[in-house]
């Protein structure tokens, strides 16, 4: 066995009122892919932020030993200087800069104190080839998809002569094919001698590529599992994460489906930025009372655009078609009208569109339903506090209190905060767009329970997810989207990964 490139010994990190890390121990062997897993708030990202100098030396206790030497990183530049580079879950791209400019941002290629653009684009091209991305380096990053942006971020890391690469949820926003490509790239880096630490909630990916897996729970090290020696199957890893076997990933639900409550007919939407480009094409769906309706499709199928456009035309232009609620046509020309008519939309982008991160938990919960806690435009603060405390308890949101900033919550708790905001307005139809993206299996299960409770009350839930097992496990019916069109409708008993993909492939072969 090769020697350890990294040892983290008795790392303890305390935030005001919270012990985030409690004597955590972890070692990483040179040349391996080492996975770090655990539920939200387990301390994974905090541990990596300690390692990379984001939480500087002196703000924690314990030792970091890298290549046999004790390290005291006071800034992220200190760790990068010795070859430790972190890629965060939220990509740090400047959208209006080019690919090349983003790759060398803060690490510019200069000659006589002036940027050498020829060298910049040449080296950027070489790095893109290395990560398998064929794009013009002069193209703005905003013009490429999330999967390609992730590869640009990795190219940026490679430009810094990385020796130990840390990836925090690298595939959270990627589709199946993009995820496979990224995992293959990690295996390639391993062959090149680059050591990787990978944080992920996608347990099947961890089992596939990791040589060893360290499990954290409640800020403490539980165990480290080794491939070919220990059981590293999904069930075994989940047991370590949550402290018990999770025998059923999707809670059972006895469906009591009623009449059609919500219907969209012949819906057409044009791109608000690209003249003449139709994004949604004659799409028609319906949802019954007490039913979970899944919308499946590959990345770029138009699911989010469709969801946002029916929510008060929050996306798109030149929109046409009909929306019917309980059989009556309604005109939802803005978001306020959609909310007033019992429609709610939980966005996939919780950080920039779902929450006000600088505001407190209390204000985020009541934001969409201020009319319910106010009179003559004056908020009843006591009522607002009672509502916030009720929903924190009801949705099991882990927070230090109603005044904690939303941005300081874990991803899973932020997701539950968004759900509390929209369930507070008591919608009849709740559209959930990737509600479990980037959160752990325990938090996912809690969100599934919330969904089941909503439909048991007779609500209609439209459920969008890139994870087909999730769509199949939670839906009473599944609509399949491809290139802006509805190309299939499957009952729960018919919906399998194979049948969904068959709908997509069949439509693409017809040029739909």
Secondary structure, 3 states (H helix, E strand, C coil): CCCEEEEEEEEEEEECCEEEEEEEEEEEECCCEEEEECCCCCCHHHHHHHHHCCCCCCCCEEEEEECCEECCCCCHHHHHHCCEEEECCCCCCCCCCEHHHHHCCCCCCEECCEECHHHHHHHHHHHHHHCCCCCCCCCEHHHCCHHHHHHHHHHHHHCCCCCEEEEECCCCCCCHHHHHHHHHHHHHHHHCCCEEEEECCCHHHHHHHCCEEEEEECCEEEEEEECCCCCCCHHHHHHHHHCCCCCCCCCCCCCCCCCEEEEEEEEEEECCCCCCCEEEEEEEEEEECCCEEEEECCCCCCHHHHHHHHCCCCCCEEEEEEEEECCEEECCCCHHHHHHCCEEEECCCHHHHHCCCCCEHHHHHHHHHHHHCEECCEECHHHHHHHHHHHHHHCCCCCCCCCCEHHHCCHHHHHHHHHHHHHHCCCCEEEEECCCCCCCHHHHHHHHHHHHHHHHCCCEEEEECCCHHHHHHHCCEEEEEECCEEEEEEECCCCCHHHHHHHHHHHHHCCC
